[in-house]
Each structure stands twice: as structure tokens, then as C-alpha cells.
Amino acid sequence: MTFRLKVEPFSCLMAFCCTVLFVLIVNFFMRRRIASIDMAESLKAVE
């Protein structure tokens, strides 16, 4: 069974919009946590 391969421009636009929306949501929730990290201290940490 084969399917016709046709990618609509709307599909690309929706994928782009979903990606941007996901990035904005993650950025919103992680902003405070990332801002609270002391960068000088984190460079000193040995892991």
C-alpha cells in the first residue's frame, strides 16, 4: 500500500507555530529557575 506524498504549506506553518508555542511555554515556566542560578558558582562545580 502506498500513499501519495504531498506536504501542504499549511502543514509546515502549523508545525512552525506549534514549535514556537512550545518554546514560549517552556521559556515562561523556566525563566525564574534559570535566572536564580548563580553562573559563577555553576562554573566552579565539578560534575
PDB file of all heavy atoms in Angstrom:
ATOM      1  N   MET A   1       0.841  -1.155   0.000  1.00  0.00           N
ATOM      2  CA  MET A   1       0.000   0.000   0.000  1.00  0.00           C
ATOM      3  C   MET A   1       0.900   1.236   0.000  1.00  0.00           C
ATOM      4  O   MET A   1       1.848   1.313   0.777  1.00  0.00           O
ATOM      5  CB  MET A   1      -0.896  -0.017   1.229  1.00  0.00           C
ATOM      6  CG  MET A   1      -1.791   1.170   1.335  1.00  0.00           C
ATOM      7  SD  MET A   1      -2.809   1.143   2.794  1.00  0.00           S
ATOM      8  CE  MET A   1      -4.152   0.161   2.225  1.00  0.00           C
ATOM      9  N   THR A   2       0.641   2.153  -0.841  1.00  0.00           N
ATOM     10  CA  THR A   2       1.415   3.396  -0.883  1.00  0.00           C
ATOM     11  C   THR A   2       0.466   4.580  -0.735  1.00  0.00           C
ATOM     12  O   THR A   2      -0.718   4.504  -1.079  1.00  0.00           O
ATOM     13  CB  THR A   2       2.173   3.538  -2.210  1.00  0.00           C
ATOM     14  OG1 THR A   2       1.245   3.555  -3.283  1.00  0.00           O
ATOM     15  CG2 THR A   2       3.173   2.407  -2.388  1.00  0.00           C
ATOM     16  N   PHE A   3       1.023   5.641  -0.210  1.00  0.00           N
ATOM     17  CA  PHE A   3       0.261   6.864  -0.041  1.00  0.00           C
ATOM     18  C   PHE A   3       0.903   7.959  -0.884  1.00  0.00           C
ATOM     19  O   PHE A   3       2.127   7.987  -1.047  1.00  0.00           O
ATOM     20  CB  PHE A   3       0.242   7.296   1.425  1.00  0.00           C
ATOM     21  CG  PHE A   3      -0.485   6.330   2.300  1.00  0.00           C
ATOM     22  CD1 PHE A   3       0.217   5.398   3.051  1.00  0.00           C
ATOM     23  CD2 PHE A   3      -1.862   6.355   2.374  1.00  0.00           C
ATOM     24  CE1 PHE A   3      -0.450   4.503   3.862  1.00  0.00           C
ATOM     25  CE2 PHE A   3      -2.542   5.458   3.186  1.00  0.00           C
ATOM     26  CZ  PHE A   3      -1.834   4.532   3.927  1.00  0.00           C
ATOM     27  N   ARG A   4       0.092   8.832  -1.357  1.00  0.00           N
ATOM     28  CA  ARG A   4       0.586   9.969  -2.115  1.00  0.00           C
ATOM     29  C   ARG A   4       1.261  10.946  -1.154  1.00  0.00           C
ATOM     30  O   ARG A   4       0.689  11.313  -0.127  1.00  0.00           O
ATOM     31  CB  ARG A   4      -0.598  10.644  -2.815  1.00  0.00           C
ATOM     32  CG  ARG A   4      -0.205  11.514  -3.951  1.00  0.00           C
ATOM     33  CD  ARG A   4      -1.420  12.015  -4.640  1.00  0.00           C
ATOM     34  NE  ARG A   4      -2.114  12.910  -3.702  1.00  0.00           N
ATOM     35  CZ  ARG A   4      -3.228  13.542  -3.972  1.00  0.00           C
ATOM     36  NH1 ARG A   4      -3.820  13.363  -5.121  1.00  0.00           N
ATOM     37  NH2 ARG A   4      -3.783  14.333  -3.104  1.00  0.00           N
ATOM     38  N   LEU A   5       2.473  11.336  -1.469  1.00  0.00           N
ATOM     39  CA  LEU A   5       3.215  12.243  -0.612  1.00  0.00           C
ATOM     40  C   LEU A   5       3.013  13.668  -1.102  1.00  0.00           C
ATOM     41  O   LEU A   5       3.450  14.033  -2.193  1.00  0.00           O
ATOM     42  CB  LEU A   5       4.707  11.895  -0.619  1.00  0.00           C
ATOM     43  CG  LEU A   5       5.595  12.797   0.228  1.00  0.00           C
ATOM     44  CD1 LEU A   5       5.217  12.668   1.686  1.00  0.00           C
ATOM     45  CD2 LEU A   5       7.041  12.430   0.035  1.00  0.00           C
ATOM     46  N   LYS A   6       2.326  14.438  -0.302  1.00  0.00           N
ATOM     47  CA  LYS A   6       2.088  15.833  -0.647  1.00  0.00           C
ATOM     48  C   LYS A   6       2.061  16.627   0.648  1.00  0.00           C
ATOM     49  O   LYS A   6       1.204  16.395   1.506  1.00  0.00           O
ATOM     50  CB  LYS A   6       0.769  15.988  -1.392  1.00  0.00           C
ATOM     51  CG  LYS A   6       0.523  17.402  -1.859  1.00  0.00           C
ATOM     52  CD  LYS A   6      -0.746  17.495  -2.673  1.00  0.00           C
ATOM     53  CE  LYS A   6      -0.942  18.936  -3.115  1.00  0.00           C
ATOM     54  NZ  LYS A   6      -2.214  19.104  -3.813  1.00  0.00           N
ATOM     55  N   VAL A   7       2.997  17.534   0.809  1.00  0.00           N
ATOM     56  CA  VAL A   7       3.080  18.353   2.004  1.00  0.00           C
ATOM     57  C   VAL A   7       2.512  19.729   1.658  1.00  0.00           C
ATOM     58  O   VAL A   7       3.028  20.425   0.794  1.00  0.00           O
ATOM     59  CB  VAL A   7       4.533  18.479   2.504  1.00  0.00           C
ATOM     60  CG1 VAL A   7       4.596  19.359   3.729  1.00  0.00           C
ATOM     61  CG2 VAL A   7       5.108  17.107   2.785  1.00  0.00           C
ATOM     62  N   GLU A   8       1.464  20.059   2.354  1.00  0.00           N
ATOM     63  CA  GLU A   8       0.820  21.354   2.126  1.00  0.00           C
ATOM     64  C   GLU A   8       1.579  22.452   2.873  1.00  0.00           C
ATOM     65  O   GLU A   8       2.159  22.201   3.932  1.00  0.00           O
ATOM     66  CB  GLU A   8      -0.623  21.317   2.637  1.00  0.00           C
ATOM     67  CG  GLU A   8      -1.497  20.316   1.940  1.00  0.00           C
ATOM     68  CD  GLU A   8      -1.858  20.740   0.533  1.00  0.00           C
ATOM     69  OE1 GLU A   8      -1.890  21.948   0.266  1.00  0.00           O
ATOM     70  OE2 GLU A   8      -2.111  19.847  -0.287  1.00  0.00           O
ATOM     71  N   PRO A   9       1.590  23.667   2.344  1.00  0.00           N
ATOM     72  CA  PRO A   9       2.228  24.781   3.058  1.00  0.00           C
ATOM     73  C   PRO A   9       1.598  25.026   4.428  1.00  0.00           C
ATOM     74  O   PRO A   9       2.281  25.409   5.375  1.00  0.00           O
ATOM     75  CB  PRO A   9       2.012  25.979   2.143  1.00  0.00           C
ATOM     76  CG  PRO A   9       1.796  25.402   0.790  1.00  0.00           C
ATOM     77  CD  PRO A   9       1.146  24.072   1.017  1.00  0.00           C
ATOM     78  N   PHE A  10       0.306  24.773   4.543  1.00  0.00           N
ATOM     79  CA  PHE A  10      -0.369  24.937   5.833  1.00  0.00           C
ATOM     80  C   PHE A  10       0.206  23.991   6.884  1.00  0.00           C
ATOM     81  O   PHE A  10       0.311  24.347   8.053  1.00  0.00           O
ATOM     82  CB  PHE A  10      -1.873  24.703   5.664  1.00  0.00           C
ATOM     83  CG  PHE A  10      -2.645  24.883   6.931  1.00  0.00           C
ATOM     84  CD1 PHE A  10      -2.846  26.146   7.455  1.00  0.00           C
ATOM     85  CD2 PHE A  10      -3.154  23.785   7.602  1.00  0.00           C
ATOM     86  CE1 PHE A  10      -3.553  26.312   8.635  1.00  0.00           C
ATOM     87  CE2 PHE A  10      -3.859  23.941   8.770  1.00  0.00           C
ATOM     88  CZ  PHE A  10      -4.073  25.210   9.297  1.00  0.00           C
ATOM     89  N   SER A  11       0.588  22.792   6.482  1.00  0.00           N
ATOM     90  CA  SER A  11       1.174  21.826   7.418  1.00  0.00           C
ATOM     91  C   SER A  11       2.508  22.337   7.951  1.00  0.00           C
ATOM     92  O   SER A  11       2.798  22.214   9.144  1.00  0.00           O
ATOM     93  CB  SER A  11       1.378  20.481   6.738  1.00  0.00           C
ATOM     94  OG  SER A  11       0.166  19.965   6.283  1.00  0.00           O
ATOM     95  N   CYS A  12       3.312  22.920   7.081  1.00  0.00           N
ATOM     96  CA  CYS A  12       4.593  23.489   7.519  1.00  0.00           C
ATOM     97  C   CYS A  12       4.369  24.662   8.452  1.00  0.00           C
ATOM     98  O   CYS A  12       5.065  24.816   9.459  1.00  0.00           O
ATOM     99  CB  CYS A  12       5.413  23.922   6.309  1.00  0.00           C
ATOM    100  SG  CYS A  12       5.944  22.554   5.284  1.00  0.00           S
ATOM    101  N   LEU A  13       3.391  25.489   8.156  1.00  0.00           N
ATOM    102  CA  LEU A  13       3.077  26.638   9.005  1.00  0.00           C
ATOM    103  C   LEU A  13       2.587  26.180  10.374  1.00  0.00           C
ATOM    104  O   LEU A  13       2.995  26.740  11.402  1.00  0.00           O
ATOM    105  CB  LEU A  13       2.023  27.515   8.328  1.00  0.00           C
ATOM    106  CG  LEU A  13       1.583  28.743   9.097  1.00  0.00           C
ATOM    107  CD1 LEU A  13       2.748  29.718   9.230  1.00  0.00           C
ATOM    108  CD2 LEU A  13       0.410  29.403   8.397  1.00  0.00           C
ATOM    109  N   MET A  14       1.749  25.161  10.408  1.00  0.00           N
ATOM    110  CA  MET A  14       1.250  24.653  11.688  1.00  0.00           C
ATOM    111  C   MET A  14       2.374  24.025  12.512  1.00  0.00           C
ATOM    112  O   MET A  14       2.411  24.198  13.737  1.00  0.00           O
ATOM    113  CB  MET A  14       0.137  23.628  11.455  1.00  0.00           C
ATOM    114  CG  MET A  14      -1.172  24.250  11.050  1.00  0.00           C
ATOM    115  SD  MET A  14      -1.781  25.466  12.232  1.00  0.00           S
ATOM    116  CE  MET A  14      -2.052  24.442  13.649  1.00  0.00           C
ATOM    117  N   ALA A  15       3.285  23.313  11.877  1.00  0.00           N
ATOM    118  CA  ALA A  15       4.418  22.729  12.599  1.00  0.00           C
ATOM    119  C   ALA A  15       5.295  23.827  13.190  1.00  0.00           C
ATOM    120  O   ALA A  15       5.745  23.738  14.337  1.00  0.00           O
ATOM    121  CB  ALA A  15       5.231  21.844  11.673  1.00  0.00           C
ATOM    122  N   PHE A  16       5.517  24.890  12.420  1.00  0.00           N
ATOM    123  CA  PHE A  16       6.311  26.018  12.906  1.00  0.00           C
ATOM    124  C   PHE A  16       5.623  26.697  14.090  1.00  0.00           C
ATOM    125  O   PHE A  16       6.255  26.988  15.103  1.00  0.00           O
ATOM    126  CB  PHE A  16       6.546  27.021  11.774  1.00  0.00           C
ATOM    127  CG  PHE A  16       7.285  28.240  12.197  1.00  0.00           C
ATOM    128  CD1 PHE A  16       8.650  28.205  12.402  1.00  0.00           C
ATOM    129  CD2 PHE A  16       6.617  29.426  12.407  1.00  0.00           C
ATOM    130  CE1 PHE A  16       9.341  29.331  12.800  1.00  0.00           C
ATOM    131  CE2 PHE A  16       7.291  30.559  12.804  1.00  0.00           C
ATOM    132  CZ  PHE A  16       8.658  30.513  13.002  1.00  0.00           C
ATOM    133  N   CYS A  17       4.315  26.919  13.976  1.00  0.00           N
ATOM    134  CA  CYS A  17       3.572  27.577  15.056  1.00  0.00           C
ATOM    135  C   CYS A  17       3.556  26.730  16.322  1.00  0.00           C
ATOM    136  O   CYS A  17       3.711  27.263  17.429  1.00  0.00           O
ATOM    137  CB  CYS A  17       2.151  27.878  14.593  1.00  0.00           C
ATOM    138  SG  CYS A  17       2.060  29.170  13.358  1.00  0.00           S
ATOM    139  N   CYS A  18       3.397  25.427  16.181  1.00  0.00           N
ATOM    140  CA  CYS A  18       3.412  24.550  17.356  1.00  0.00           C
ATOM    141  C   CYS A  18       4.776  24.549  18.032  1.00  0.00           C
ATOM    142  O   CYS A  18       4.869  24.554  19.263  1.00  0.00           O
ATOM    143  CB  CYS A  18       3.028  23.132  16.953  1.00  0.00           C
ATOM    144  SG  CYS A  18       1.300  22.940  16.518  1.00  0.00           S
ATOM    145  N   THR A  19       5.834  24.572  17.246  1.00  0.00           N
ATOM    146  CA  THR A  19       7.186  24.610  17.798  1.00  0.00           C
ATOM    147  C   THR A  19       7.428  25.906  18.557  1.00  0.00           C
ATOM    148  O   THR A  19       7.945  25.898  19.675  1.00  0.00           O
ATOM    149  CB  THR A  19       8.225  24.440  16.681  1.00  0.00           C
ATOM    150  OG1 THR A  19       7.973  23.228  15.993  1.00  0.00           O
ATOM    151  CG2 THR A  19       9.633  24.450  17.234  1.00  0.00           C
ATOM    152  N   VAL A  20       7.040  27.024  17.972  1.00  0.00           N
ATOM    153  CA  VAL A  20       7.220  28.326  18.629  1.00  0.00           C
ATOM    154  C   VAL A  20       6.390  28.393  19.906  1.00  0.00           C
ATOM    155  O   VAL A  20       6.865  28.873  20.944  1.00  0.00           O
ATOM    156  CB  VAL A  20       6.871  29.477  17.660  1.00  0.00           C
ATOM    157  CG1 VAL A  20       6.789  30.801  18.385  1.00  0.00           C
ATOM    158  CG2 VAL A  20       7.885  29.544  16.540  1.00  0.00           C
ATOM    159  N   LEU A  21       5.165  27.905  19.867  1.00  0.00           N
ATOM    160  CA  LEU A  21       4.309  27.903  21.055  1.00  0.00           C
ATOM    161  C   LEU A  21       4.921  27.063  22.167  1.00  0.00           C
ATOM    162  O   LEU A  21       4.946  27.481  23.327  1.00  0.00           O
ATOM    163  CB  LEU A  21       2.922  27.383  20.691  1.00  0.00           C
ATOM    164  CG  LEU A  21       1.905  27.351  21.811  1.00  0.00           C
ATOM    165  CD1 LEU A  21       1.603  28.771  22.274  1.00  0.00           C
ATOM    166  CD2 LEU A  21       0.636  26.659  21.344  1.00  0.00           C
ATOM    167  N   PHE A  22       5.448  25.893  21.836  1.00  0.00           N
ATOM    168  CA  PHE A  22       6.085  25.033  22.833  1.00  0.00           C
ATOM    169  C   PHE A  22       7.298  25.727  23.460  1.00  0.00           C
ATOM    170  O   PHE A  22       7.475  25.709  24.681  1.00  0.00           O
ATOM    171  CB  PHE A  22       6.502  23.709  22.194  1.00  0.00           C
ATOM    172  CG  PHE A  22       7.213  22.796  23.133  1.00  0.00           C
ATOM    173  CD1 PHE A  22       6.523  22.097  24.101  1.00  0.00           C
ATOM    174  CD2 PHE A  22       8.592  22.638  23.052  1.00  0.00           C
ATOM    175  CE1 PHE A  22       7.187  21.254  24.976  1.00  0.00           C
ATOM    176  CE2 PHE A  22       9.258  21.805  23.918  1.00  0.00           C
ATOM    177  CZ  PHE A  22       8.556  21.113  24.887  1.00  0.00           C
ATOM    178  N   VAL A  23       8.119  26.376  22.631  1.00  0.00           N
ATOM    179  CA  VAL A  23       9.306  27.072  23.137  1.00  0.00           C
ATOM    180  C   VAL A  23       8.903  28.215  24.067  1.00  0.00           C
ATOM    181  O   VAL A  23       9.520  28.414  25.123  1.00  0.00           O
ATOM    182  CB  VAL A  23      10.166  27.583  21.959  1.00  0.00           C
ATOM    183  CG1 VAL A  23      11.213  28.560  22.427  1.00  0.00           C
ATOM    184  CG2 VAL A  23      10.802  26.419  21.243  1.00  0.00           C
ATOM    185  N   LEU A  24       7.878  28.955  23.719  1.00  0.00           N
ATOM    186  CA  LEU A  24       7.435  30.067  24.560  1.00  0.00           C
ATOM    187  C   LEU A  24       6.886  29.577  25.901  1.00  0.00           C
ATOM    188  O   LEU A  24       7.155  30.182  26.945  1.00  0.00           O
ATOM    189  CB  LEU A  24       6.382  30.892  23.827  1.00  0.00           C
ATOM    190  CG  LEU A  24       6.887  31.703  22.646  1.00  0.00           C
ATOM    191  CD1 LEU A  24       5.724  32.373  21.932  1.00  0.00           C
ATOM    192  CD2 LEU A  24       7.921  32.717  23.065  1.00  0.00           C
ATOM    193  N   ILE A  25       6.154  28.474  25.886  1.00  0.00           N
ATOM    194  CA  ILE A  25       5.619  27.935  27.141  1.00  0.00           C
ATOM    195  C   ILE A  25       6.744  27.449  28.045  1.00  0.00           C
ATOM    196  O   ILE A  25       6.768  27.749  29.246  1.00  0.00           O
ATOM    197  CB  ILE A  25       4.613  26.798  26.841  1.00  0.00           C
ATOM    198  CG1 ILE A  25       3.355  27.379  26.210  1.00  0.00           C
ATOM    199  CG2 ILE A  25       4.273  26.018  28.103  1.00  0.00           C
ATOM    200  CD1 ILE A  25       2.401  26.341  25.678  1.00  0.00           C
ATOM    201  N   VAL A  26       7.707  26.723  27.496  1.00  0.00           N
ATOM    202  CA  VAL A  26       8.834  26.242  28.300  1.00  0.00           C
ATOM    203  C   VAL A  26       9.649  27.421  28.827  1.00  0.00           C
ATOM    204  O   VAL A  26      10.049  27.432  29.995  1.00  0.00           O
ATOM    205  CB  VAL A  26       9.713  25.279  27.473  1.00  0.00           C
ATOM    206  CG1 VAL A  26      11.006  24.969  28.190  1.00  0.00           C
ATOM    207  CG2 VAL A  26       8.950  24.011  27.169  1.00  0.00           C
ATOM    208  N   ASN A  27       9.870  28.422  27.994  1.00  0.00           N
ATOM    209  CA  ASN A  27      10.620  29.595  28.414  1.00  0.00           C
ATOM    210  C   ASN A  27       9.902  30.315  29.556  1.00  0.00           C
ATOM    211  O   ASN A  27      10.533  30.774  30.508  1.00  0.00           O
ATOM    212  CB  ASN A  27      10.823  30.539  27.230  1.00  0.00           C
ATOM    213  CG  ASN A  27      11.754  31.672  27.547  1.00  0.00           C
ATOM    214  OD1 ASN A  27      12.587  31.566  28.435  1.00  0.00           O
ATOM    215  ND2 ASN A  27      11.611  32.766  26.824  1.00  0.00           N
ATOM    216  N   PHE A  28       8.589  30.423  29.483  1.00  0.00           N
ATOM    217  CA  PHE A  28       7.817  31.095  30.520  1.00  0.00           C
ATOM    218  C   PHE A  28       7.957  30.395  31.860  1.00  0.00           C
ATOM    219  O   PHE A  28       8.134  31.033  32.900  1.00  0.00           O
ATOM    220  CB  PHE A  28       6.345  31.168  30.105  1.00  0.00           C
ATOM    221  CG  PHE A  28       5.453  31.754  31.145  1.00  0.00           C
ATOM    222  CD1 PHE A  28       5.446  33.126  31.359  1.00  0.00           C
ATOM    223  CD2 PHE A  28       4.632  30.945  31.908  1.00  0.00           C
ATOM    224  CE1 PHE A  28       4.624  33.676  32.319  1.00  0.00           C
ATOM    225  CE2 PHE A  28       3.810  31.488  32.875  1.00  0.00           C
ATOM    226  CZ  PHE A  28       3.800  32.858  33.081  1.00  0.00           C
ATOM    227  N   PHE A  29       7.881  29.063  31.861  1.00  0.00           N
ATOM    228  CA  PHE A  29       7.953  28.322  33.119  1.00  0.00           C
ATOM    229  C   PHE A  29       9.374  28.190  33.668  1.00  0.00           C
ATOM    230  O   PHE A  29       9.553  28.037  34.877  1.00  0.00           O
ATOM    231  CB  PHE A  29       7.329  26.934  32.955  1.00  0.00           C
ATOM    232  CG  PHE A  29       5.832  26.977  32.900  1.00  0.00           C
ATOM    233  CD1 PHE A  29       5.162  26.667  31.736  1.00  0.00           C
ATOM    234  CD2 PHE A  29       5.095  27.339  34.006  1.00  0.00           C
ATOM    235  CE1 PHE A  29       3.781  26.711  31.674  1.00  0.00           C
ATOM    236  CE2 PHE A  29       3.712  27.390  33.965  1.00  0.00           C
ATOM    237  CZ  PHE A  29       3.050  27.077  32.791  1.00  0.00           C
ATOM    238  N   MET A  30      10.387  28.235  32.815  1.00  0.00           N
ATOM    239  CA  MET A  30      11.761  28.037  33.277  1.00  0.00           C
ATOM    240  C   MET A  30      12.510  29.341  33.541  1.00  0.00           C
ATOM    241  O   MET A  30      13.636  29.320  34.025  1.00  0.00           O
ATOM    242  CB  MET A  30      12.537  27.215  32.248  1.00  0.00           C
ATOM    243  CG  MET A  30      12.019  25.806  32.089  1.00  0.00           C
ATOM    244  SD  MET A  30      12.081  24.849  33.606  1.00  0.00           S
ATOM    245  CE  MET A  30      13.815  24.643  33.795  1.00  0.00           C
ATOM    246  N   ARG A  31      11.900  30.481  33.226  1.00  0.00           N
ATOM    247  CA  ARG A  31      12.592  31.764  33.343  1.00  0.00           C
ATOM    248  C   ARG A  31      13.110  32.032  34.759  1.00  0.00           C
ATOM    249  O   ARG A  31      14.260  32.385  34.947  1.00  0.00           O
ATOM    250  CB  ARG A  31      11.647  32.880  32.908  1.00  0.00           C
ATOM    251  CG  ARG A  31      12.272  34.234  32.904  1.00  0.00           C
ATOM    252  CD  ARG A  31      11.343  35.312  32.434  1.00  0.00           C
ATOM    253  NE  ARG A  31      10.009  34.789  32.148  1.00  0.00           N
ATOM    254  CZ  ARG A  31       8.978  35.536  31.843  1.00  0.00           C
ATOM    255  NH1 ARG A  31       9.114  36.822  31.778  1.00  0.00           N
ATOM    256  NH2 ARG A  31       7.799  35.005  31.597  1.00  0.00           N
ATOM    257  N   ARG A  32      12.247  31.855  35.762  1.00  0.00           N
ATOM    258  CA  ARG A  32      12.669  32.132  37.145  1.00  0.00           C
ATOM    259  C   ARG A  32      13.760  31.175  37.607  1.00  0.00           C
ATOM    260  O   ARG A  32      14.699  31.572  38.272  1.00  0.00           O
ATOM    261  CB  ARG A  32      11.480  32.006  38.087  1.00  0.00           C
ATOM    262  CG  ARG A  32      10.522  33.142  37.968  1.00  0.00           C
ATOM    263  CD  ARG A  32       9.473  33.046  39.059  1.00  0.00           C
ATOM    264  NE  ARG A  32       8.280  33.760  38.636  1.00  0.00           N
ATOM    265  CZ  ARG A  32       7.059  33.393  38.923  1.00  0.00           C
ATOM    266  NH1 ARG A  32       6.850  32.311  39.625  1.00  0.00           N
ATOM    267  NH2 ARG A  32       6.034  34.085  38.515  1.00  0.00           N
ATOM    268  N   ARG A  33      13.608  29.907  37.277  1.00  0.00           N
ATOM    269  CA  ARG A  33      14.590  28.910  37.725  1.00  0.00           C
ATOM    270  C   ARG A  33      15.955  29.178  37.111  1.00  0.00           C
ATOM    271  O   ARG A  33      16.980  29.091  37.787  1.00  0.00           O
ATOM    272  CB  ARG A  33      14.108  27.511  37.359  1.00  0.00           C
ATOM    273  CG  ARG A  33      15.096  26.446  37.793  1.00  0.00           C
ATOM    274  CD  ARG A  33      14.523  25.101  37.642  1.00  0.00           C
ATOM    275  NE  ARG A  33      13.562  24.900  38.728  1.00  0.00           N
ATOM    276  CZ  ARG A  33      12.987  23.746  39.004  1.00  0.00           C
ATOM    277  NH1 ARG A  33      13.255  22.709  38.266  1.00  0.00           N
ATOM    278  NH2 ARG A  33      12.149  23.625  39.991  1.00  0.00           N
ATOM    279  N   ILE A  34      15.995  29.518  35.835  1.00  0.00           N
ATOM    280  CA  ILE A  34      17.270  29.787  35.174  1.00  0.00           C
ATOM    281  C   ILE A  34      17.876  31.092  35.690  1.00  0.00           C
ATOM    282  O   ILE A  34      19.088  31.187  35.885  1.00  0.00           O
ATOM    283  CB  ILE A  34      17.084  29.818  33.646  1.00  0.00           C
ATOM    284  CG1 ILE A  34      16.746  28.416  33.150  1.00  0.00           C
ATOM    285  CG2 ILE A  34      18.328  30.350  32.945  1.00  0.00           C
ATOM    286  CD1 ILE A  34      16.381  28.352  31.695  1.00  0.00           C
ATOM    287  N   ALA A  35      17.042  32.077  35.967  1.00  0.00           N
ATOM    288  CA  ALA A  35      17.547  33.357  36.466  1.00  0.00           C
ATOM    289  C   ALA A  35      18.127  33.223  37.871  1.00  0.00           C
ATOM    290  O   ALA A  35      19.016  33.993  38.256  1.00  0.00           O
ATOM    291  CB  ALA A  35      16.440  34.396  36.457  1.00  0.00           C
ATOM    292  N   SER A  36      17.648  32.241  38.654  1.00  0.00           N
ATOM    293  CA  SER A  36      18.127  32.088  40.027  1.00  0.00           C
ATOM    294  C   SER A  36      19.465  31.356  40.117  1.00  0.00           C
ATOM    295  O   SER A  36      20.064  31.302  41.189  1.00  0.00           O
ATOM    296  CB  SER A  36      17.082  31.352  40.859  1.00  0.00           C
ATOM    297  OG  SER A  36      16.982  30.019  40.423  1.00  0.00           O
ATOM    298  N   ILE A  37      19.963  30.801  39.028  1.00  0.00           N
ATOM    299  CA  ILE A  37      21.230  30.074  39.044  1.00  0.00           C
ATOM    300  C   ILE A  37      22.384  31.066  39.033  1.00  0.00           C
ATOM    301  O   ILE A  37      22.440  31.968  38.195  1.00  0.00           O
ATOM    302  CB  ILE A  37      21.339  29.134  37.828  1.00  0.00           C
ATOM    303  CG1 ILE A  37      20.254  28.069  37.893  1.00  0.00           C
ATOM    304  CG2 ILE A  37      22.721  28.494  37.751  1.00  0.00           C
ATOM    305  CD1 ILE A  37      20.170  27.209  36.666  1.00  0.00           C
ATOM    306  N   ASP A  38      23.299  30.914  39.977  1.00  0.00           N
ATOM    307  CA  ASP A  38      24.498  31.749  40.017  1.00  0.00           C
ATOM    308  C   ASP A  38      25.513  31.158  39.036  1.00  0.00           C
ATOM    309  O   ASP A  38      26.041  30.067  39.248  1.00  0.00           O
ATOM    310  CB  ASP A  38      25.074  31.778  41.433  1.00  0.00           C
ATOM    311  CG  ASP A  38      26.267  32.691  41.547  1.00  0.00           C
ATOM    312  OD1 ASP A  38      26.456  33.552  40.665  1.00  0.00           O
ATOM    313  OD2 ASP A  38      27.024  32.541  42.540  1.00  0.00           O
ATOM    314  N   MET A  39      25.764  31.873  37.966  1.00  0.00           N
ATOM    315  CA  MET A  39      26.604  31.324  36.893  1.00  0.00           C
ATOM    316  C   MET A  39      28.063  31.146  37.331  1.00  0.00           C
ATOM    317  O   MET A  39      28.717  30.198  36.923  1.00  0.00           O
ATOM    318  CB  MET A  39      26.533  32.220  35.655  1.00  0.00           C
ATOM    319  CG  MET A  39      25.201  32.173  34.982  1.00  0.00           C
ATOM    320  SD  MET A  39      24.828  30.523  34.425  1.00  0.00           S
ATOM    321  CE  MET A  39      23.102  30.666  34.098  1.00  0.00           C
ATOM    322  N   ALA A  40      28.562  32.043  38.178  1.00  0.00           N
ATOM    323  CA  ALA A  40      29.942  31.909  38.640  1.00  0.00           C
ATOM    324  C   ALA A  40      30.101  30.643  39.490  1.00  0.00           C
ATOM    325  O   ALA A  40      31.097  29.920  39.371  1.00  0.00           O
ATOM    326  CB  ALA A  40      30.347  33.134  39.443  1.00  0.00           C
ATOM    327  N   GLU A  41      29.122  30.363  40.332  1.00  0.00           N
ATOM    328  CA  GLU A  41      29.179  29.159  41.159  1.00  0.00           C
ATOM    329  C   GLU A  41      28.997  27.897  40.318  1.00  0.00           C
ATOM    330  O   GLU A  41      29.587  26.866  40.600  1.00  0.00           O
ATOM    331  CB  GLU A  41      28.104  29.215  42.246  1.00  0.00           C
ATOM    332  CG  GLU A  41      28.394  30.207  43.344  1.00  0.00           C
ATOM    333  CD  GLU A  41      29.652  29.857  44.128  1.00  0.00           C
ATOM    334  OE1 GLU A  41      29.906  28.658  44.383  1.00  0.00           O
ATOM    335  OE2 GLU A  41      30.395  30.782  44.458  1.00  0.00           O
ATOM    336  N   SER A  42      28.175  27.972  39.297  1.00  0.00           N
ATOM    337  CA  SER A  42      27.943  26.778  38.495  1.00  0.00           C
ATOM    338  C   SER A  42      29.180  26.409  37.682  1.00  0.00           C
ATOM    339  O   SER A  42      29.396  25.246  37.375  1.00  0.00           O
ATOM    340  CB  SER A  42      26.744  26.972  37.565  1.00  0.00           C
ATOM    341  OG  SER A  42      27.027  27.951  36.589  1.00  0.00           O
ATOM    342  N   LEU A  43      30.000  27.393  37.349  1.00  0.00           N
ATOM    343  CA  LEU A  43      31.246  27.092  36.626  1.00  0.00           C
ATOM    344  C   LEU A  43      32.255  26.395  37.532  1.00  0.00           C
ATOM    345  O   LEU A  43      33.107  25.655  37.050  1.00  0.00           O
ATOM    346  CB  LEU A  43      31.843  28.375  36.052  1.00  0.00           C
ATOM    347  CG  LEU A  43      31.100  28.971  34.861  1.00  0.00           C
ATOM    348  CD1 LEU A  43      31.713  30.306  34.500  1.00  0.00           C
ATOM    349  CD2 LEU A  43      31.141  28.036  33.673  1.00  0.00           C
ATOM    350  N   LYS A  44      32.157  26.634  38.832  1.00  0.00           N
ATOM    351  CA  LYS A  44      33.081  26.019  39.773  1.00  0.00           C
ATOM    352  C   LYS A  44      32.717  24.576  40.088  1.00  0.00           C
ATOM    353  O   LYS A  44      33.541  23.818  40.567  1.00  0.00           O
ATOM    354  CB  LYS A  44      33.102  26.821  41.079  1.00  0.00           C
ATOM    355  CG  LYS A  44      33.662  28.206  40.934  1.00  0.00           C
ATOM    356  CD  LYS A  44      33.591  28.933  42.261  1.00  0.00           C
ATOM    357  CE  LYS A  44      33.998  30.379  42.128  1.00  0.00           C
ATOM    358  NZ  LYS A  44      33.842  31.105  43.401  1.00  0.00           N
ATOM    359  N   ALA A  45      31.486  24.188  39.836  1.00  0.00           N
ATOM    360  CA  ALA A  45      31.015  22.847  40.188  1.00  0.00           C
ATOM    361  C   ALA A  45      31.701  21.806  39.308  1.00  0.00           C
ATOM    362  O   ALA A  45      31.844  21.963  38.102  1.00  0.00           O
ATOM    363  CB  ALA A  45      29.505  22.756  40.018  1.00  0.00           C
ATOM    364  N   VAL A  46      32.153  20.722  39.952  1.00  0.00           N
ATOM    365  CA  VAL A  46      32.779  19.625  39.234  1.00  0.00           C
ATOM    366  C   VAL A  46      31.772  18.488  39.133  1.00  0.00           C
ATOM    367  O   VAL A  46      31.288  17.992  40.138  1.00  0.00           O
ATOM    368  CB  VAL A  46      34.057  19.140  39.968  1.00  0.00           C
ATOM    369  CG1 VAL A  46      34.653  17.962  39.231  1.00  0.00           C
ATOM    370  CG2 VAL A  46      35.046  20.267  40.099  1.00  0.00           C
ATOM    371  N   GLU A  47      31.450  18.105  37.924  1.00  0.00           N
ATOM    372  CA  GLU A  47      30.477  17.030  37.752  1.00  0.00           C
ATOM    373  C   GLU A  47      31.004  16.024  36.789  1.00  0.00           C
ATOM    374  O   GLU A  47      31.641  16.286  35.846  1.00  0.00           O
ATOM    375  CB  GLU A  47      29.159  17.595  37.256  1.00  0.00           C
ATOM    376  CG  GLU A  47      28.502  18.453  38.311  1.00  0.00           C
ATOM    377  CD  GLU A  47      27.102  18.859  37.897  1.00  0.00           C
ATOM    378  OE1 GLU A  47      26.408  18.037  37.269  1.00  0.00           O
ATOM    379  OE2 GLU A  47      26.719  19.969  38.190  1.00  0.00           O
TER     380      GLU A  47
END
